[in-house]
Amino acid sequence: MSRTAPRLGYKAPVFLLKKLLASLILPPTGLVLLAFAGLAISIRRRRLGLAIVSLALAAIVVLSLRPVAYALNRSLEDAPPLSQQALDRAQAIVILGGGTYPDTPEFGGDMLNAFSLERTHYGVFLQRRSGLPILVTGGSPYGGKAEADLMKEVIERDFRGEVKWVENGSRDTSENARYSAAILGRAHIARIVLVTHAWHMARAVGYFRREGLEVIPAATGFAQRPHADPLDSMPSFEAFKDSNLAVREWIGRLAQSLGAGRAD
């Protein structure tokens, strides 16, 4: 049986403002703006301005290196791979949504992105090993079909799994935890296996434990060590994306530790 959490009130303008500010501050936009600021400063103070531009460009290059991206992501991975013994202690599996691809032409509509598919795949794998019921959680912060609804479709249609609960009203990890805990509480479930990416696990566990749940981490998508190929150590867009993800997550952890963490 599937249950959908009610869409609880949320100040959408505040949510969007936080996302906008994060995009302006974090790389790459933040570093690009820093470089332009350096150029502007160089008109009056040449050495200082050029130093700022050099710093911004150097940061972009460093974050584009695969060994740096690997080190940053590894630094976030606190939870070991899930053991069968730990899985046997759980009462349910909770899978966090990781985003969607809107209006895909090949599928004729919204589809899960790579993060959500990886988490979904692993969650079904764990269900086959344990027989535990699954709760999927994730809303639609920017419109379109909710992540949780798409996850349910993919799990049941493509992976031949079964979803018992659907929470499709949340917009970030904090709300994932709050709304999921409400559903699980009605089902008298207090001990869960939580499926998300290894780099996201520590923050997610913190939110779910704050809601009174006992959480068993089930991380997926661990960072892959760079290959011996010399080209793998050259700056690349893929490495920059991974570094950017890690920087964002570290800032999210800092915000959470200060009691202000709401952004996903």
matplotlib code that plots the C-alpha trace (Angstrom):
import matplotlib.pyplot as plt

x = [0.0, 1.3, 0.7, 1.5, 2.4, 0.4, 2.1, 2.9, 3.3, 6.7, 7.8, 8.7, 10.3, 12.7, 13.6, 14.4, 16.3, 18.6, 19.2, 20.0, 22.4, 24.1, 24.5, 26.1, 28.5, 29.6, 31.8, 31.8, 29.8, 31.4, 34.9, 33.9, 32.5, 35.6, 37.7, 35.6, 35.9, 39.6, 39.6, 37.6, 39.9, 43.0, 41.9, 42.9, 45.1, 46.7, 48.7, 45.8, 43.3, 45.6, 46.3, 42.5, 42.1, 45.0, 43.5, 40.1, 41.7, 44.0, 41.0, 39.1, 42.1, 42.7, 39.1, 39.2, 41.9, 40.7, 42.9, 41.5, 37.9, 38.6, 40.1, 37.3, 34.6, 36.5, 36.6, 32.8, 32.5, 32.0, 29.9, 31.3, 29.4, 26.3, 26.7, 24.1, 24.1, 23.2, 20.6, 18.9, 18.3, 16.1, 12.4, 12.2, 14.3, 14.1, 15.5, 16.2, 15.6, 18.5, 16.9, 15.2, 15.7, 12.6, 10.7, 13.1, 12.3, 13.3, 11.0, 8.3, 8.3, 10.2, 12.7, 15.0, 18.6, 21.7, 21.8, 18.2, 18.7, 21.8, 20.0, 16.9, 18.8, 20.7, 17.5, 15.8, 19.0, 18.7, 15.0, 15.8, 18.3, 16.0, 12.3, 11.9, 9.3, 10.5, 9.6, 10.7, 11.0, 11.4, 9.1, 9.2, 10.8, 10.9, 7.7, 7.1, 6.6, 7.8, 11.0, 9.2, 6.5, 9.1, 11.1, 8.0, 7.4, 10.9, 11.2, 7.9, 8.1, 11.8, 13.4, 10.4, 10.5, 7.7, 7.1, 5.0, 5.1, 5.5, 6.5, 6.3, 6.0, 9.5, 11.9, 15.2, 16.9, 15.5, 12.0, 12.7, 13.4, 10.6, 7.8, 9.2, 9.3, 5.7, 4.7, 6.9, 5.7, 2.1, 3.4, 5.3, 8.6, 11.6, 14.7, 15.5, 18.1, 18.8, 19.9, 21.7, 25.1, 28.2, 29.1, 25.6, 25.1, 26.4, 24.1, 21.1, 21.7, 21.8, 18.4, 16.7, 18.1, 16.9, 13.4, 13.8, 14.6, 17.4, 19.3, 21.5, 23.5, 23.3, 25.6, 26.1, 28.2, 31.5, 34.3, 36.3, 40.1, 41.7, 43.2, 46.9, 46.3, 48.2, 45.3, 43.1, 45.2, 44.6, 41.9, 38.5, 34.9, 33.8, 36.4, 35.2, 31.6, 32.6, 34.7, 31.8, 29.5, 31.9, 32.3, 28.5, 28.1, 30.8, 29.0, 25.7, 27.3, 28.6, 25.1, 23.6, 26.0, 25.1, 21.4, 20.6, 20.9, 17.8, 19.2, 19.5]
y = [0.0, 3.5, 6.5, 10.1, 12.7, 15.9, 18.9, 20.9, 24.6, 26.0, 29.5, 29.0, 32.4, 31.8, 28.4, 29.8, 32.7, 30.3, 28.3, 31.5, 32.7, 29.3, 29.4, 32.9, 32.1, 28.5, 27.5, 28.0, 31.2, 32.4, 32.0, 33.7, 36.7, 36.8, 37.0, 39.9, 41.6, 41.3, 42.8, 45.8, 46.3, 46.1, 49.4, 51.2, 48.7, 46.6, 44.1, 43.4, 43.0, 40.6, 38.6, 38.1, 37.1, 34.7, 33.2, 32.6, 31.0, 28.8, 27.6, 26.7, 24.7, 22.9, 21.9, 20.5, 18.0, 14.4, 13.7, 16.8, 15.8, 12.3, 13.6, 16.1, 13.4, 10.8, 13.3, 13.2, 9.4, 8.6, 5.4, 2.0, -0.2, -1.8, -5.3, -8.0, -8.0, -4.3, -4.8, -7.5, -5.1, -2.7, -2.4, -0.4, 1.0, 4.8, 6.0, 9.7, 11.3, 12.9, 14.9, 14.5, 15.3, 17.3, 16.7, 14.2, 13.8, 10.1, 9.1, 11.6, 13.2, 13.7, 11.0, 10.3, 11.7, 9.6, 10.2, 9.1, 6.1, 4.9, 5.2, 3.5, 0.6, 0.1, 0.3, -2.4, -4.5, -4.2, -5.1, -8.3, -9.2, -8.4, -8.3, -5.0, -2.4, 0.7, 4.3, 6.8, 10.5, 13.5, 16.3, 18.7, 21.9, 23.4, 21.9, 18.8, 15.3, 14.6, 12.6, 10.0, 9.4, 8.8, 6.5, 4.4, 4.0, 3.0, 0.6, -1.2, -1.1, -1.5, -3.0, -5.2, -4.0, -2.8, 0.6, 0.7, 4.5, 7.6, 10.9, 13.5, 16.8, 17.5, 20.0, 19.3, 16.8, 18.3, 17.9, 14.4, 13.4, 15.3, 14.1, 10.5, 10.3, 11.2, 8.4, 5.9, 6.9, 6.0, 2.6, 2.1, 2.0, 3.4, 1.7, 2.3, 1.7, 5.0, 5.0, 7.9, 8.7, 8.3, 12.0, 12.9, 10.3, 12.1, 15.1, 13.0, 10.7, 13.8, 15.0, 11.6, 11.1, 14.5, 13.2, 10.4, 7.6, 5.0, 5.2, 2.5, 4.1, 2.3, 4.4, 4.1, 5.9, 5.8, 7.9, 6.1, 6.3, 8.0, 5.7, 5.4, 7.1, 10.4, 12.0, 11.3, 13.8, 16.6, 19.3, 18.1, 19.3, 16.0, 16.5, 20.1, 18.9, 16.3, 18.9, 21.4, 18.8, 18.1, 21.8, 22.3, 19.3, 20.6, 23.9, 22.1, 20.2, 23.5, 25.0, 22.0, 22.1, 25.8, 24.8, 26.5, 23.6, 23.5, 23.4, 20.0]
z = [0.0, -0.9, 1.3, 0.3, 2.8, 2.8, 1.3, 4.3, 4.2, 3.0, 2.2, -1.5, -2.0, 1.0, -0.5, -3.9, -2.4, -0.5, -3.7, -5.6, -2.9, -2.8, -6.6, -6.5, -3.7, -4.6, -7.5, -10.4, -10.2, -7.0, -8.4, -11.7, -9.8, -7.7, -10.8, -12.2, -8.9, -9.1, -12.6, -11.3, -8.3, -10.6, -12.3, -9.1, -7.3, -10.0, -7.8, -5.5, -8.3, -10.3, -7.2, -6.7, -10.3, -10.1, -6.9, -8.5, -11.6, -9.5, -7.5, -10.7, -11.9, -8.6, -8.3, -11.8, -10.9, -10.4, -7.4, -5.7, -6.5, -5.2, -1.9, -1.3, -1.8, 0.2, 3.1, 3.2, 3.4, 7.0, 6.7, 5.7, 3.2, 4.8, 6.3, 6.2, 10.0, 10.1, 7.4, 9.4, 12.3, 10.2, 10.0, 6.7, 3.9, 3.2, -0.2, -0.6, -4.0, -5.7, -8.4, -11.8, -15.5, -16.4, -19.6, -21.3, -25.0, -25.1, -22.2, -23.0, -19.6, -16.3, -15.4, -12.4, -12.7, -12.2, -8.5, -7.9, -10.1, -8.2, -4.9, -6.2, -7.7, -4.4, -2.4, -4.4, -4.1, -0.3, -0.4, -2.2, 0.4, 3.3, 2.3, 4.0, 2.9, 1.1, 1.6, -1.1, -0.3, -2.5, -3.8, -6.7, -5.6, -9.1, -10.4, -12.5, -11.2, -7.7, -7.2, -5.0, -7.5, -10.2, -7.9, -7.2, -10.9, -11.7, -8.7, -9.6, -13.4, -14.1, -11.0, -10.0, -6.5, -4.2, -2.6, 0.5, 1.3, -0.9, 0.6, -2.2, -0.4, 0.7, -0.9, 0.9, 3.1, 6.3, 5.0, 3.7, 7.3, 8.9, 6.6, 6.3, 10.1, 10.3, 7.9, 9.6, 13.0, 12.0, 11.0, 14.3, 12.6, 14.4, 12.9, 9.3, 6.7, 5.0, 1.3, -0.1, -1.6, 0.6, 0.3, 1.5, 4.2, 7.3, 6.9, 6.0, 9.0, 11.2, 10.0, 10.4, 13.9, 14.8, 14.1, 16.6, 14.2, 14.7, 11.4, 9.8, 6.9, 3.6, 1.4, -2.3, -4.9, -3.1, -4.6, -7.2, -7.0, -10.0, -12.7, -13.4, -16.8, -16.8, -18.6, -15.6, -13.6, -16.1, -15.3, -16.4, -16.3, -14.6, -11.9, -11.3, -11.0, -8.3, -6.5, -6.6, -5.2, -2.3, -1.5, -1.5, 0.9, 3.3, 3.4, 4.0, 6.9, 8.3, 8.1, 9.7, 12.6, 13.1, 13.3, 10.0, 7.6, 5.4, 1.9, 0.1]

ax = plt.figure().add_subplot(projection="3d")
ax.plot(x, y, z, "-o")
ax.set_aspect("equal")
plt.show()
